[in-house]
Amino acid sequence: MKLFSSFLILLFSMLVLACANPLIETNKAMRAQIIGVHDEVMPKIGQLMSLEKKALAQADSLFTQDSTATTDIEAMRSLAGQLNQAHEGMFVWMRQYSLEEEGKTPEELKTYLDEQLVKVNQVNADIKAALEQAASKLKN
């Protein structure tokens, strides 16, 4: 009986502690939000690389046709660079993102997740901006 009551006290204490820190649930929701932002643009990575190759091919074609069209050639190379940078940004972010929670307080984890949400939103914005630029500048 004493063992059972000790178990109940321990279980109740754990329940109270879990409910006492709403940051735990907030952190779970933030993790899901971060992954959601990632999942929104990750399928566009192949498109970025394809458009980068297309921009470089157009730059080469412009050079072959008229090597004095430096403004247009540089615009295509700049676009290719922007597409590449958006692509690399996703992978840089993914390499540094960690799901490791051990040793972090809920407050420390919240701070980390806040930073990651800002970073992944920037990756998202960079990818979308590069795709918009490609849509407006590349000839079909």
Summary of the structure (lengths in Angstrom):
residues: 140
radius of gyration: 24.2
end to end distance: 78.7
largest distance: 91.9
contacts: 361
relative contact order: 0.15
helix: 86%
strand: 0%
